[in-house]
Amino acid sequence: MSDPALQVENLSGGYDPVQIFQDIDLVLHKGESIGIFGPNGHGKTTFLKTLSGLIDPWSGSIRFHGELMNRVGERGSRKWRNFNYDAVTRRRMDPKTVARAGLIHVQQGNLLFPELTVGETLSISSGAAKGREGWSLEQVRGLFPCVAERGDHKIRFLSGGERQMVSVAAGLLSAPRLLILDEPTLGLSPKIRQELCDAILTVRKTGMPIILIDQDVGFLEQIIDTLYLFDHGRISGRMTHAEMPDHDGLMALLFGEYH
Amino acid sequence: MDAATLSSVLQGGIVLGALYALMATGLSLVWTTLGIFNFAHGAFIALGAYIAWQFSSVDAWGLPLFPAILLTLAVMFAVGALMYFLLVKPFERRADVVLISVITTLAASAILENGLLLIWGPRSKQIPSLGSGEVALGQISLATSEIILLALVLAILLGLGLFLRYARPGRIMRAVSQNREAAELLGLNVPLYFAIAFGLSAATAGLAGVFVGTIRFMNPEMGTEPLMKALIVVIFGGVARFSSPLYAAFIIGMLEAFSIYVLGLYWAPAVLFITMIVVLLLKPEGLFGNHQRTL
């Protein structure tokens, strides 16, 4: 395999003072896609939010295409507890820098900008591209025909599926070098779910590396090369596509035979 | 009330409404974008007036009035953006940022007002009028300066509205105000657009100060009362849309003009506050507002 596109070492984090995940090691090679599977409430989304810089990591390092994304340092290593470090120091990680490096995170149930129209949202979505060659507006409209049809509608009037499609479309316009999708099919009707899955599959076929969290093992199987099991804030298993069991097999791995 | 009196009260109401619209728009721009209340807005009004005086007065640099106003807008924009980085940015990740920014903006207000006193002294000043003479429309005659003021206010507010709707930076400002996290994930420079919002707010406040300075004598506390009125307008009208405070400003302006005529000068604030309380009781999100705080 080539050099890693994303290398996460010993990453821990959470919402101060509660630690949500710890000691995560993860490597994603160029052109590879990985899936993260695990029960709800065990820290998958928090881990992804830390990867994209929305939450400062507590310790560990995140390298994207060899570039260190966070300032390394242990949480609590600063002296003088009552001093306001926010006033004089930078954050350990800046989501803008991460996005501009090409690591694009499409959030779970993304509300985007409720009062902006679909057209307006897409018109401002190339902020992270910064000269990188990405998807064009025409390509994105071709991928999601409903996005093209709903150009004048405000985001808050869209259905959950349409909103998710606009989120992915906005992510693609940002010229991603790695696309993080957090449960994109959550709560969608089977028809819309299939449309979205097909679109994501099309994106994957272009060679776009993807980190995908989803509860649908069938969908994960179509997209990913490697699956990580996420349990109680730790990675409890790693398997290649060939080694992946079906849904019941995965549940048995996580919760035992009598889940 | 005869036609001439009615027209003069209406005229007063419209001018007041225009000024309040300018002040309230700036105030609500910061409130909807950053979610904080800028108590230094009144000091920005005074600062704008003094800067314009410095540029335009024959006792100072003596520039023609309209170039002086443009320069004032530019300076006020820069001051506003700087104020964001000094007063809000260092604390924005703290949970109590709203409370902290009350203190920092109040402090900035005190520092700015006393700075004005220190630099320009306590003597009252006035900016040259926007125009002289009157325009007669049948029985009604309108002061040229008031027509220019109204036209400028409407043009600036229309321009600001179009900027927010059609220009890319304006759209990004709206996006940032609606979902900061999503904007950050798209790689947008959120602090920059917060600074632009603060700058635009300060520029509109400064412009309102210039207009007040052409009508009345200026002193460093001249922004305190307009700030209170702008606050009433914002609460009265709600902030659901960019235009909400505009309608409210003209309603409040008219109400004030008529209550001054009917009840007298000292009862006008009471009428405004009672109206605001009644509106809050019946429609807590404001007359034109909804539950969302957005641009």
Interface residues (C-beta under 8 A of the other chain):
Chain A: S52 G53 L54 N84 D86 A87 V88 R91 P95 K96 A99 R100 I104 H105 V106 Q107 N110 L111 L112 F113 P114 E115 L116 E120 T121 S123 I124 S125 G127 A128 A129 K130 A170 G171 S174
Chain B: P90 F91 E92 R93 R94 R168 R171 I172 R174 A175 Q178 N179 E181 A182 A183 E184 L185 L186 G187 L188 N189 V190 Q292 T294 L295
